[in-house]
């Protein structure tokens, strides 16, 4: 195709669009966008300079995403950084405005909300409307709630909304009838699948449905068998990190009324032990599976679609800063996981930050393209989380910015840390955690939950 000349060996070949589609990378689009930004600013520069800068963007991106495919947003973030670093401040500002206008054009077609990753705009609009009704759609709104002493009321309102969605999901399962043998609770990392699985189990049990958890995390291969990158990090976010063949074998046997012995995986040692837990499914029982890649077709290919119910969970946040910039859903989940990994998997928060590019790559490749097949969507974003997240994590982001600013192979970590720090900076974090219920989904990440994870 016409963009072949713009894809030299060792450089970027493909990028991932906002809807998860993989397309050829075309440097001319970056060059033209930079040149238009320069022309829109009072200080403009030549097309040759735009080409030079586009090459720098390409080089930076190629160095930052050696074994990964960058997203459109990754490229745009690097364009902004390169313009600023090369002294083109006015052009950088014009480019930021251009990005915002393009976002507004996309939003105007469906409604003025932030919606990505194949989630229907109608659903996202309902989230924004709920936030606006409760005064928590912006940083300023949350600060006002804290100052007025209404933070505990916000916590209770968020928990009630989430509980209602879990009840509605349970009702939808019941409406599907007795044909459902496997309920899949799927969603990206740190979206709250485990707590939602527990609440789904409680909800259906009240209606006489016996549920049995199928713990997919026990099917990880030994960590030492996963590919290691140059930094010593493992990519265990891909479905191939799991023993998919054994998962399907056990699912098929269980639904056929046979007994199996499932494995056990120790996250602290990275080791799996086979044939540990005896498991059998009675005729009146339903398997309940909490799985990051539950929508990925190969994960449950041994079970007919007619016997599956797919529940998808995501942090469908609609929280804005004063300039109408939205907190990205993936950044929200990153902060959840930075906290949880620190106490549940003995991971330093900085390790979680630098590992996150693997998480996002896997989401775009194995989760987002399959969202259209789900039967129900639950929103796990709680606006009350952000003051707590800031209180527990904010100190790590300046350190990450300092460490990775000039490390082009860590640009994802640098840009993400910079973005999150700037977003959270004006937020008031003086809140009392005691008003957060012991059975709250957020406790899955900050600890002290009544549930065993």
HELIX and SHEET records of a PDB file:
HELIX    1   1 UNK A    4  UNK A    6  5                                   3    
HELIX    2   2 UNK A   27  UNK A   40  1                                  14    
HELIX    3   3 UNK A   47  UNK A   64  1                                  18    
HELIX    4   4 UNK A   72  UNK A   85  1                                  14    
HELIX    5   5 UNK A   89  UNK A  110  1                                  22    
HELIX    6   6 UNK A  121  UNK A  133  1                                  13    
HELIX    7   7 UNK A  139  UNK A  147  1                                   9    
HELIX    8   8 UNK A  151  UNK A  175  1                                  25    
HELIX    9   9 UNK A  193  UNK A  205  1                                  13    
HELIX   10  10 UNK A  216  UNK A  219  5                                   4    
HELIX   11  11 UNK A  223  UNK A  225  5                                   3    
HELIX   12  12 UNK A  239  UNK A  241  5                                   3    
HELIX   13  13 UNK A  244  UNK A  255  1                                  12    
HELIX   14  14 UNK A  297  UNK A  300  5                                   4    
HELIX   15  15 UNK A  305  UNK A  307  5                                   3    
HELIX   16  16 UNK A  329  UNK A  344  1                                  16    
HELIX   17  17 UNK A  349  UNK A  366  1                                  18    
HELIX   18  18 UNK A  368  UNK A  373  5                                   6    
HELIX   19  19 UNK A  385  UNK A  404  1                                  20    
HELIX   20  20 UNK A  408  UNK A  410  5                                   3    
HELIX   21  21 UNK A  411  UNK A  424  1                                  14    
HELIX   22  22 UNK A  433  UNK A  435  5                                   3    
HELIX   23  23 UNK A  443  UNK A  446  1                                   4    
SHEET    1   A 2 UNK A  14  UNK A  16  0                                        
SHEET    2   A 2 UNK A  22  UNK A  24 -1                                        
SHEET    1   B 5 UNK A 210  UNK A 215  0                                        
SHEET    2   B 5 UNK A 285  UNK A 291  1                                        
SHEET    3   B 5 UNK A 182  UNK A 186  1                                        
SHEET    4   B 5 UNK A 308  UNK A 314  1                                        
SHEET    5   B 5 UNK A 376  UNK A 379  1                                        
SHEET    1   C 2 UNK A 260  UNK A 266  0                                        
SHEET    2   C 2 UNK A 271  UNK A 279 -1                                        
END                                                                             
